[in-house]
């Protein structure tokens, strides 16, 4: 297993605390592997014997018969360590009906430390808060960051140029299964399309008993094709109407919410920088991974700019920022990222080929009258790293940087 310390270090701070540790994220982003890494780390650092650890993968045939809360509680109760704390690692726990009741009861009545993973809407905060209010901490797991991708790549190939590797990362995405060996784009998209299909048809269609699958897939294609653009449910309805597919706005919002719940989409609201308030219209949507777009719609060079923006957005989320799209008068700032008292403003562009483009990208940031750090991120060659106090960085360098 290739270590992913960004998550291990974060979760290890809560070992032996009275909270259920909940790992969520899109299918195949590495939650199960991280769970096993945690088991090993806890055994080594806390000197825990193997008889104190119980590990279950509920998407395995081995535990197919454990489907209800009552069955799970009875099974686990009989296997708890009698002379001290039991460490429970419950993988894909959403397969067990009302699992929250089991976890809550164990936390209340027994000496346990519990870690669970899940991949769909039943693992969202709104779903588990009923039984676990104040008793859980959620950790969002993402596909590989660019830094993690580089670690994976170095296991089987020589890295010669970080900047050129960004092109490969954007094209192949960050699902760990894609980078366990050197896959071609077509092989990578076959893997990712399988992840996509399993998520759509198991976590959305089957679970929500959706009958108009074609309607859902058309909305998916629209959102995938419009990453980084502001749009509304009404614009999707109009698009489908032009294709002779009638659908109301409420249904569109319902489908978008389900895609969010399955962790395929991220909704990014707009923020009025002057009014200092979130706006409720014309959000943007970003994908859990760039390869999802390419596996569904195919690769096109003109999509790279949107996927670069998508990549920066995901990196900010990984680092714990609350991210929104900035609105300043009639201009748009790609990202306003806030974390506690810190804030940064970011413009993302593939290249700056004219003085007009330069003025647009830098001018918008110069119009923000505060002293928070401001960045223009790009992938072309540029001279100097500072423009009137605005830092210019290659996107690859920004993704690998520790300065923000």
Phi, psi and omega in degrees: 000135176271124187296148174233075190297337181302327179268318182301314181296321181294315184283326182299336178296343184249012175298137179066016172266157185280047179230142169284129179267114186251117179257119181237163178156170181298154177308143173063025176273353176114013183298315182296320179294318178297323178299317178293323176298320177297318178304312181296317182296318180293318178300317185285317187273335182250005177053053181263133177284153181298335179286353177263001184245130174240127182233129181225136173246106189279359171265007178267148177299335183300329182244027183299330184280347180267094186240348182239161180300318182298316180295318182294316181299315180298317181296311183291320181304323182286344187247005179293145180293125189281342188245025180164197185286140172254134178257116184255127178238107189245104187268134182054050186294341182296347178290344179260124181297132178056039180301332182302324180296320180295311182298317180298318180294318179296318179296327183282318192253350186225164179272090185225157171231120194242136178230128181228154174233158177195160189237006183220191190298337179289352176259001178289153182306320182296335183276326186261351186292336182302314184260341186242024182307123178074006185237014179219156173234129183260136177239118179276123179259132181247161168303171186305134169288172178297321178296317178293320176303317180297321177297316178298313183299323183293345179287336184224004177207163179269131179267120183255328184215115182299319183295318179289333177293333178299323178300316180294319180297315178299319185285321184265344179078192188236014176296126185306322183300334180287335189247021174280344172206178186276095181266149171285162177306318182296319177295319180297317183290332174296317178296313184291323179296326176295319177297315180300311181299317180297321180290313182297311190273336178266309186279340182244297186296307183292313184294325182259005178052048178282128182263328181267073184295323180299322178297315178299314183294328177292323176293320176302312182297322178297311182294321179297325183278350183237031177301132178082005177249143176283135175204167182236171175300324181297322180291326176291318178301317180296318178300315181290326178297322177294337176264015178063037177235097184284133179204140181271162184300321182297321178294321177300311179300322179297315179294318179298321178296322179291324176294325173294316183296332177271007177067018176282320182247151170241128177270130180240112182282163175266147182236124177281108185295322180285314182280348179054051178212150176284139178264149188259006181233161173055055175287170170248158175234140176237158184267155176295337181197140183297328182292340175300316179299312185289329179288334181265316186257348186088158182274133173222136182301330183286356178269351187298320182301316179294323181287331173296316177299317179301318183294317178295318179302311181297323180295322177296320176297316179304324184272009172089013179276146164273123190243135175220166175271130183274138173243124179229103188057241179260005182261160180239133172258128186308308182219135165247114186244123184238139176214109185054237183272358183267150177210143174223151177245138186223134167248134180243127178216143180291317178201158175245106187255001182206163178295328179295316178294319179300316180296321180294311185291316182277325184298323180297321180287324179294335179285348179276117188265066170214179188253015177288152182300143180230139184229142163246121183250134184212173181239358178269177179282142179211154180260132178078161183238010183216135180228099181051044178090352178266128182275131176256130180221149168291140184303320179300319180293322178296317182295332181264356186282150175255010190275351182234000000 
